[in-house]
Amino acid sequence: MIFIILIKNKVKPTKEVIAKADKLKQKMSKDGIKVISHYWTLGRFDDVIIIEAPDEKAAMKVGIAVTDMASTETLVAIPRTEGIKLLE
């Protein structure tokens, strides 16, 4: 399953915070979660991470793991081609 995680930082992104986030990414990998892409963004959210996870529970663990550093909003996504098939 594909998930889009929108992140609003609660703390300033220091080298220590970035190192903590990198450790979390390593743990995610061990838990079967693949980070497809990660962007820093302008606007309402500070980061956007696109992940592939086995299920909703695995994706939910990501949001729970960062609650001390950020607030998140997670979206479930399907490829556009699959969405078009739903119209048929």
Stockholm file with secondary structure:
# STOCKHOLM 1.0

chainA/1-88         MIFIILIKNKVKPTKEVIAKADKLKQKMSKDGIKVISHYWTLGRFDDVIIIEAPDEKAAMKVGIAVTDMASTETLVAIPRTEGIKLLE
#=GR chainA/1-88 SS CEEEEEEEESSCCCHHHHHHHHHHHHHHHHTTCEEEEEEECSSSCSEEEEEECSSHHHHHHHHHHTTTTEEEEEEEECCHHHHHHTTC
#=GC SS_cons        CEEEEEEEESSCCCHHHHHHHHHHHHHHHHTTCEEEEEEECSSSCSEEEEEECSSHHHHHHHHHHTTTTEEEEEEEECCHHHHHHTTC
//
